[in-house]
């Protein structure tokens, strides 16, 4: 037993000495550990890879079901705002930060040079991860984007409000993550915008007229989203 332990320690020492393993490379929690999902998820992921392989990509939206919803409740708004902008929707319902990270590392960004990436992710982590862990996941995604797309600007959106009011447990977790995520912006290549207040009233209450299930957007709310980020999008795309 001692011999096995000594051999293991010796091997670890050699790996460390070779620089192949650093503490910061070891995932500390699941929100930063890239993993795929099964079933239809992989089919949609592969469809993204096929689309980006066609090129002609100036704008990408990255996220979960809220982003995927641009193809549902938000399809008319998407057509109006992004239909002529070579935009690609990289949203998959149910995704957490770790799933997005895996997708980006496995083809979703291959051989493209978009001018802007709009990122909004993390709400699906709020039931099992802390604010700090969600922020770590977002940070890892931004780092991946900056590594693979060094010429692309990144617009991080604060995780949208959810639940009926400010006392909602998952909303609190997300707000804690937003406070950390905001610090990732440098105002040059990475930007941050919180459009959450545009969905709630002065007391922080979220209406089903805005998000029918208190999480997902309706058509009017996708219009709110598009209008809220339009000045930034137009500027980065070189239109204004």
Residue frames as qw, qx, qy, qz and C-alpha x, y, z in Angstrom:
[[0.000, 0.886, 0.464, 0.000, 0.00, 0.00, 0.00],
 [0.310, -0.791, 0.110, 0.516, 2.83, 2.37, 0.89],
 [0.428, -0.128, 0.597, 0.666, 4.55, 1.58, -2.40],
 [0.218, 0.628, 0.655, 0.359, 1.39, 2.37, -4.40],
 [0.142, -0.935, -0.264, 0.190, 0.94, 5.61, -2.53],
 [0.400, -0.604, 0.315, 0.613, 4.56, 6.60, -3.10],
 [0.389, 0.161, 0.672, 0.609, 4.26, 5.81, -6.81],
 [0.100, 0.809, 0.554, 0.167, 1.10, 7.91, -7.06],
 [0.256, -0.895, -0.040, 0.364, 2.77, 10.82, -5.33],
 [0.453, -0.345, 0.495, 0.657, 5.80, 10.51, -7.59],
 [0.321, 0.448, 0.678, 0.487, 3.62, 10.50, -10.70],
 [0.036, -0.924, -0.379, 0.027, 1.72, 13.58, -9.50],
 [0.379, -0.737, 0.177, 0.531, 5.01, 15.34, -8.82],
 [0.437, -0.035, 0.608, 0.662, 6.19, 14.58, -12.35],
 [0.189, 0.695, 0.616, 0.321, 2.96, 15.91, -13.87],
 [0.191, -0.940, -0.183, 0.216, 3.16, 19.09, -11.82],
 [0.462, -0.531, 0.356, 0.614, 6.81, 19.53, -12.69],
 [0.388, 0.205, 0.660, 0.610, 5.99, 19.21, -16.36],
 [0.154, 0.219, 0.024, -0.963, 3.43, 21.97, -16.07],
 [0.220, -0.207, -0.814, -0.497, 0.64, 19.74, -17.35],
 [0.408, -0.640, -0.646, -0.076, -1.57, 20.30, -14.33],
 [0.085, 0.274, -0.292, 0.912, -2.24, 23.48, -12.45],
 [0.048, 0.316, 0.765, -0.559, -4.60, 24.02, -9.56],
 [0.346, 0.414, 0.094, -0.837, -6.69, 26.48, -11.56],
 [0.392, 0.196, -0.707, -0.555, -7.21, 23.85, -14.27],
 [0.164, -0.166, -0.962, 0.145, -8.95, 21.46, -11.89],
 [0.378, -0.506, -0.378, -0.677, -12.72, 22.08, -11.75],
 [0.035, -0.149, 0.690, -0.707, -13.72, 22.88, -8.21],
 [0.462, 0.304, 0.620, -0.557, -17.45, 22.32, -8.84],
 [0.519, 0.359, 0.748, 0.205, -19.81, 21.16, -11.56],
 [0.290, 0.883, 0.234, -0.285, -20.69, 24.63, -12.91],
 [0.113, 0.826, -0.450, -0.319, -17.23, 24.90, -14.48],
 [0.439, -0.217, 0.851, 0.192, -16.81, 21.28, -15.54],
 [0.458, 0.326, -0.413, -0.717, -17.74, 20.95, -19.26],
 [0.368, 0.080, 0.923, -0.081, -20.24, 18.14, -19.84],
 [0.279, -0.055, -0.596, -0.751, -22.63, 17.25, -22.68],
 [0.595, 0.073, 0.503, -0.623, -26.25, 16.14, -22.40],
 [0.319, 0.067, 0.923, 0.205, -28.13, 13.27, -24.00],
 [0.378, 0.605, 0.686, -0.143, -30.98, 12.87, -26.45],
 [0.390, 0.819, 0.352, 0.231, -32.24, 15.72, -28.59],
 [0.280, -0.899, 0.139, 0.306, -29.74, 18.05, -26.99],
 [0.530, -0.323, 0.571, 0.537, -26.89, 16.54, -28.98],
 [0.456, 0.533, 0.607, 0.374, -28.87, 16.80, -32.21],
 [0.055, 0.980, 0.192, 0.015, -29.45, 20.51, -31.64],
 [0.447, -0.720, 0.343, 0.405, -25.80, 21.00, -30.69],
 [0.559, -0.008, 0.639, 0.527, -24.73, 19.35, -33.94],
 [0.334, 0.781, 0.473, 0.233, -27.15, 21.54, -35.89],
 [0.170, -0.952, 0.076, 0.242, -25.30, 24.55, -34.46],
 [0.522, -0.426, 0.553, 0.490, -22.02, 23.13, -35.68],
 [0.498, 0.410, 0.644, 0.412, -23.50, 22.67, -39.13],
 [0.140, 0.945, 0.293, 0.040, -24.80, 26.23, -39.19],
 [0.263, -0.872, 0.251, 0.328, -21.55, 27.88, -38.14],
 [0.615, -0.121, 0.612, 0.483, -19.68, 25.75, -40.68],
 [0.434, 0.709, 0.485, 0.270, -21.62, 27.65, -43.34],
 [0.391, -0.006, -0.023, 0.920, -19.96, 30.87, -42.19],
 [0.117, -0.510, -0.310, -0.794, -21.50, 34.32, -42.52],
 [0.546, -0.623, -0.538, 0.156, -21.91, 34.78, -38.76],
 [0.181, 0.569, -0.146, 0.789, -21.75, 38.31, -37.36],
 [0.410, -0.419, 0.338, -0.736, -23.80, 37.92, -34.19],
 [0.530, -0.112, -0.840, -0.006, -24.39, 34.99, -31.84],
 [0.562, -0.509, 0.182, -0.627, -26.74, 34.58, -28.89],
 [0.465, 0.147, -0.849, 0.202, -25.63, 32.00, -26.33],
 [0.391, -0.281, 0.458, -0.747, -27.83, 30.61, -23.56],
 [0.220, 0.101, 0.944, -0.223, -30.57, 28.26, -22.41],
 [0.186, 0.554, 0.803, 0.120, -34.32, 27.99, -23.11],
 [0.043, 0.829, 0.233, -0.507, -34.76, 31.74, -22.73],
 [0.020, -0.549, 0.514, 0.659, -32.38, 32.24, -25.63],
 [0.179, 0.131, 0.915, 0.336, -33.80, 29.31, -27.59],
 [0.207, 0.655, 0.642, -0.341, -37.16, 31.06, -27.21],
 [0.108, 0.543, -0.275, -0.786, -36.13, 33.50, -29.91],
 [0.116, 0.050, -0.857, -0.500, -37.28, 30.69, -32.20],
 [0.097, -0.490, -0.864, 0.062, -40.65, 30.48, -30.45],
 [0.071, -0.851, -0.451, 0.260, -42.37, 33.40, -28.77],
 [0.188, -0.759, 0.155, 0.604, -39.62, 35.69, -29.97],
 [0.619, 0.176, 0.592, 0.485, -39.43, 34.60, -33.62],
 [0.290, 0.850, 0.355, 0.260, -41.11, 37.69, -35.06],
 [0.259, -0.944, 0.140, 0.149, -38.96, 40.01, -32.97],
 [0.653, -0.325, 0.516, 0.449, -35.85, 38.06, -34.03],
 [0.553, 0.493, 0.517, 0.428, -36.81, 38.45, -37.67],
 [0.080, 0.971, 0.183, 0.129, -37.27, 42.19, -37.21],
 [0.317, -0.900, 0.285, 0.094, -34.07, 42.88, -35.28],
 [0.457, -0.532, 0.675, 0.229, -31.67, 40.14, -36.31],
 [0.824, 0.387, 0.411, -0.052, -32.97, 38.60, -39.52],
 [0.605, 0.770, -0.046, 0.197, -30.63, 40.65, -41.70],
 [0.192, -0.871, 0.432, -0.135, -27.70, 40.69, -39.30],
 [0.656, 0.333, -0.672, 0.083, -26.28, 37.21, -39.90],
 [0.422, -0.479, 0.535, -0.553, -27.33, 36.22, -36.39],
 [0.606, 0.029, -0.791, -0.072, -27.20, 32.68, -35.02],
 [0.665, -0.525, 0.153, -0.509, -29.16, 31.39, -32.02],
 [0.493, 0.258, -0.801, 0.221, -27.02, 29.07, -29.85],
 [0.449, -0.315, 0.467, -0.694, -29.58, 28.53, -27.10],
 [0.512, -0.075, -0.842, -0.153, -30.64, 25.13, -25.77],
 [0.628, -0.551, -0.055, -0.547, -33.41, 24.67, -23.23],
 [0.908, -0.411, -0.086, 0.000, -32.27, 23.33, -19.87],
 [0.699, 0.387, -0.297, 0.523, -28.62, 24.20, -20.36],
 [0.550, -0.800, -0.031, 0.237, -26.45, 25.16, -17.43],
 [0.024, 0.897, -0.397, -0.196, -23.09, 26.86, -17.57],
 [0.499, -0.373, 0.757, 0.194, -21.26, 23.53, -17.81],
 [0.668, 0.427, 0.603, 0.092, -23.27, 22.47, -20.86],
 [0.354, 0.932, 0.004, -0.074, -22.66, 25.73, -22.69],
 [0.239, -0.761, 0.570, 0.197, -18.96, 25.45, -21.92],
 [0.631, -0.044, 0.749, 0.197, -18.87, 21.96, -23.45],
 [0.589, 0.697, 0.409, 0.023, -20.68, 23.14, -26.58],
 [0.156, 0.957, -0.206, -0.133, -18.30, 26.01, -27.11],
 [0.338, -0.592, 0.709, 0.179, -15.36, 23.64, -26.79],
 [0.499, 0.064, 0.849, 0.159, -16.90, 21.19, -29.24],
 [0.347, 0.304, 0.690, 0.558, -17.71, 23.05, -32.40],
 [0.086, 0.848, 0.510, -0.114, -20.16, 25.89, -31.77],
 [0.075, -0.909, 0.115, 0.393, -17.42, 28.46, -32.33],
 [0.697, -0.110, 0.521, 0.481, -15.35, 26.69, -34.96],
 [0.405, 0.143, 0.486, 0.762, -13.97, 28.87, -37.74],
 [0.026, 0.844, 0.455, 0.281, -16.26, 31.85, -37.15],
 [0.363, -0.030, -0.205, 0.909, -15.43, 35.45, -36.32],
 [0.104, -0.807, -0.551, -0.184, -18.62, 37.15, -35.16],
 [0.131, 0.586, -0.139, 0.787, -18.49, 40.79, -34.21],
 [0.381, -0.397, 0.395, -0.735, -20.56, 40.22, -31.08],
 [0.449, -0.177, -0.875, 0.025, -21.54, 37.38, -28.75],
 [0.466, -0.460, 0.121, -0.746, -24.53, 37.98, -26.46],
 [0.436, 0.011, -0.873, 0.219, -24.42, 35.69, -23.41],
 [0.515, -0.384, 0.254, -0.723, -27.14, 35.07, -20.83],
 [0.739, -0.014, -0.673, -0.032, -26.82, 31.86, -18.82],
 [0.142, 0.262, -0.713, 0.635, -27.02, 30.58, -15.27],
 [0.586, -0.252, 0.155, -0.755, -30.64, 30.46, -14.16],
 [0.905, -0.040, -0.360, -0.222, -30.76, 26.66, -14.49],
 [0.542, 0.212, -0.643, 0.498, -27.83, 26.43, -12.09],
 [0.218, -0.502, 0.265, -0.794, -29.65, 28.39, -9.38],
 [0.845, -0.355, -0.100, -0.387, -31.27, 25.34, -7.82],
 [0.961, -0.157, -0.107, 0.203, -28.02, 23.51, -7.16],
 [0.634, 0.212, -0.134, 0.732, -25.17, 26.02, -7.32],
 [0.289, -0.696, -0.285, 0.592, -24.27, 29.08, -5.27],
 [0.271, 0.948, 0.050, -0.159, -24.04, 32.58, -6.68],
 [0.226, -0.743, 0.556, 0.294, -20.26, 32.30, -6.64],
 [0.558, -0.034, 0.792, 0.245, -20.31, 28.99, -8.51],
 [0.517, 0.725, 0.453, 0.020, -22.65, 30.34, -11.19],
 [0.094, 0.954, -0.196, -0.205, -20.38, 33.35, -11.63],
 [0.431, -0.468, 0.709, 0.303, -17.42, 30.97, -11.98],
 [0.608, 0.331, 0.701, 0.169, -19.28, 29.20, -14.76],
 [0.364, 0.909, 0.198, -0.046, -20.02, 32.43, -16.60],
 [0.171, -0.844, 0.433, 0.266, -16.41, 33.51, -16.16],
 [0.556, -0.179, 0.755, 0.297, -15.23, 30.23, -17.70],
 [0.553, 0.622, 0.542, 0.118, -17.54, 30.73, -20.68],
 [0.160, 0.977, -0.055, -0.133, -16.32, 34.28, -21.22],
 [0.366, -0.636, 0.609, 0.301, -12.72, 33.06, -21.01],
 [0.618, 0.161, 0.726, 0.255, -13.52, 30.41, -23.65],
 [0.425, 0.842, 0.331, 0.025, -15.07, 33.04, -25.91],
 [0.040, -0.938, 0.280, 0.199, -12.09, 35.35, -25.53],
 [0.511, -0.396, 0.703, 0.296, -9.70, 32.48, -26.26],
 [0.544, 0.290, 0.738, 0.275, -11.48, 31.15, -29.33],
 [0.278, 0.788, 0.421, 0.353, -12.83, 34.46, -30.63],
 [0.484, -0.350, -0.166, 0.785, -10.23, 37.09, -29.70],
 [0.073, 0.115, 0.278, 0.951, -11.70, 39.65, -32.13],
 [0.327, -0.554, -0.658, -0.392, -15.27, 39.22, -30.90],
 [0.203, -0.353, 0.354, -0.842, -16.87, 41.56, -28.38],
 [0.339, -0.295, -0.888, 0.096, -18.84, 39.88, -25.60],
 [0.365, -0.400, 0.056, -0.839, -22.02, 41.31, -24.10],
 [0.238, -0.161, -0.908, 0.305, -22.87, 39.56, -20.84],
 [0.435, -0.497, -0.236, -0.713, -26.48, 40.02, -19.80],
 [0.284, -0.245, 0.695, -0.613, -27.43, 39.79, -16.16],
 [0.083, -0.229, -0.968, -0.057, -29.51, 36.68, -15.50],
 [0.316, -0.410, -0.329, -0.789, -33.13, 37.72, -15.92],
 [0.412, -0.208, 0.534, -0.708, -35.51, 37.97, -12.94],
 [0.474, -0.133, -0.828, -0.269, -37.55, 34.89, -12.13],
 [0.273, -0.380, -0.785, 0.406, -40.21, 34.01, -9.61],
 [0.069, -0.821, -0.541, -0.168, -43.01, 36.29, -8.38],
 [0.171, -0.973, 0.021, -0.151, -40.97, 38.75, -6.37],
 [0.228, 0.749, -0.540, 0.308, -37.60, 39.69, -4.90],
 [0.591, -0.461, 0.572, -0.333, -38.00, 37.05, -2.18],
 [0.953, 0.244, -0.109, -0.141, -37.84, 34.18, -4.64],
 [0.742, -0.515, 0.367, 0.224, -34.95, 31.95, -3.55],
 [0.753, 0.217, 0.389, 0.485, -33.58, 31.25, -7.04],
 [0.262, 0.893, 0.124, 0.345, -33.85, 34.90, -8.01],
 [0.431, -0.874, 0.225, 0.027, -31.73, 35.79, -4.99],
 [0.787, -0.217, 0.427, 0.388, -29.07, 33.30, -6.06],
 [0.585, 0.561, 0.349, 0.471, -29.07, 34.76, -9.56],
 [0.012, -0.978, -0.021, -0.208, -28.84, 38.32, -8.28],
 [0.614, -0.681, 0.336, 0.216, -25.82, 37.34, -6.21],
 [0.742, 0.104, 0.457, 0.479, -24.23, 35.86, -9.34],
 [0.359, 0.830, 0.260, 0.338, -25.04, 39.01, -11.32],
 [0.287, -0.948, 0.129, 0.049, -23.20, 41.17, -8.81],
 [0.638, -0.435, 0.509, 0.380, -20.06, 39.12, -9.43],
 [0.645, 0.416, 0.519, 0.377, -20.55, 38.71, -13.18],
 [0.173, 0.974, 0.143, 0.021, -20.77, 42.48, -13.60],
 [0.381, -0.799, 0.366, 0.286, -17.12, 42.74, -12.60],
 [0.742, 0.064, 0.538, 0.395, -16.05, 40.73, -15.67],
 [0.434, 0.844, 0.260, 0.177, -16.71, 43.71, -17.92],
 [0.557, -0.296, 0.085, 0.772, -13.75, 45.82, -19.01],
 [0.228, 0.822, 0.178, -0.491, -15.67, 48.20, -21.25],
 [0.073, 0.611, -0.581, -0.532, -13.41, 47.34, -24.19],
 [0.314, 0.160, -0.866, -0.354, -13.96, 43.75, -25.21],
 [0.282, -0.361, -0.883, 0.108, -16.34, 42.52, -22.54],
 [0.253, -0.303, 0.012, -0.919, -19.49, 44.45, -21.66],
 [0.104, -0.301, -0.892, 0.320, -22.23, 43.91, -19.07],
 [0.312, -0.228, -0.166, -0.907, -25.84, 45.01, -19.13],
 [0.060, 0.255, 0.876, -0.405, -28.63, 44.38, -16.64],
 [0.303, -0.182, -0.392, -0.849, -31.99, 44.72, -18.35],
 [0.245, -0.302, -0.898, 0.205, -33.80, 42.88, -15.55],
 [0.073, 0.372, 0.423, -0.823, -35.47, 46.06, -14.21],
 [0.327, 0.160, -0.391, -0.845, -37.28, 46.36, -17.55],
 [0.442, -0.159, -0.838, -0.278, -39.24, 43.19, -16.75],
 [0.369, -0.444, -0.734, 0.357, -40.39, 43.96, -13.19],
 [0.139, -0.889, -0.279, -0.334, -42.28, 46.73, -11.43],
 [0.026, 0.778, -0.347, 0.523, -40.82, 49.21, -8.96],
 [0.680, -0.520, 0.402, -0.326, -41.16, 46.71, -6.11],
 [0.040, -0.437, 0.889, 0.134, -39.43, 43.95, -8.07],
 [0.675, 0.193, 0.627, -0.338, -42.62, 42.00, -8.75],
 [0.011, 0.199, -0.783, -0.589, -42.71, 39.92, -11.92],
 [0.648, 0.267, 0.242, -0.670, -46.05, 39.64, -13.70],
 [0.606, 0.143, 0.769, 0.145, -47.31, 36.68, -15.69],
 [0.491, 0.834, 0.196, -0.157, -48.18, 39.24, -18.34],
 [0.091, 0.847, -0.498, -0.161, -44.42, 39.63, -18.80],
 [0.185, 0.329, -0.925, -0.038, -43.26, 36.05, -18.22],
 [0.727, -0.201, -0.344, -0.559, -46.21, 33.64, -18.30],
 [0.874, -0.247, -0.408, 0.093, -44.52, 31.04, -16.10],
 [0.400, -0.903, 0.156, 0.019, -42.43, 33.63, -14.21],
 [0.657, -0.390, 0.484, 0.427, -39.34, 32.46, -16.06],
 [0.465, 0.182, 0.624, 0.601, -39.82, 32.42, -19.84],
 [0.067, 0.360, -0.047, -0.929, -40.57, 35.44, -22.01],
 [0.523, 0.623, 0.573, -0.100, -43.59, 36.17, -24.20],
 [0.541, 0.569, 0.312, 0.535, -43.46, 38.08, -27.48],
 [0.076, -0.961, -0.061, -0.259, -43.70, 41.49, -25.80],
 [0.631, -0.712, 0.251, 0.181, -40.83, 40.64, -23.47],
 [0.750, 0.081, 0.361, 0.548, -38.61, 39.58, -26.37],
 [0.270, 0.819, 0.210, 0.460, -39.35, 42.98, -27.82],
 [0.414, -0.904, 0.099, -0.047, -38.24, 44.50, -24.52],
 [0.795, -0.326, 0.323, 0.396, -35.05, 42.45, -24.66],
 [0.627, 0.418, 0.338, 0.563, -34.24, 43.47, -28.22],
 [0.059, 0.914, 0.127, 0.381, -34.95, 47.16, -27.65],
 [0.583, -0.802, 0.101, 0.081, -32.94, 47.20, -24.42],
 [0.696, -0.353, 0.403, 0.479, -29.72, 45.95, -26.01],
 [0.620, 0.691, 0.307, 0.208, -30.19, 47.53, -29.44],
 [0.065, 0.975, -0.214, -0.001, -27.91, 50.55, -28.88],
 [0.493, -0.584, 0.626, 0.154, -25.04, 48.30, -27.83],
 [0.754, 0.212, 0.594, 0.183, -25.65, 45.77, -30.61],
 [0.503, 0.839, 0.180, 0.109, -25.84, 48.45, -33.30],
 [0.103, -0.925, 0.360, 0.064, -22.69, 50.15, -32.06],
 [0.571, -0.415, 0.685, 0.183, -20.59, 46.99, -31.92],
 [0.702, 0.377, 0.574, 0.188, -21.86, 45.84, -35.32],
 [0.331, -0.177, 0.309, 0.874, -20.66, 49.17, -36.69],
 [0.117, 0.629, 0.676, 0.366, -24.10, 50.43, -37.62],
 [0.170, -0.945, -0.204, -0.194, -24.08, 53.54, -35.41]]
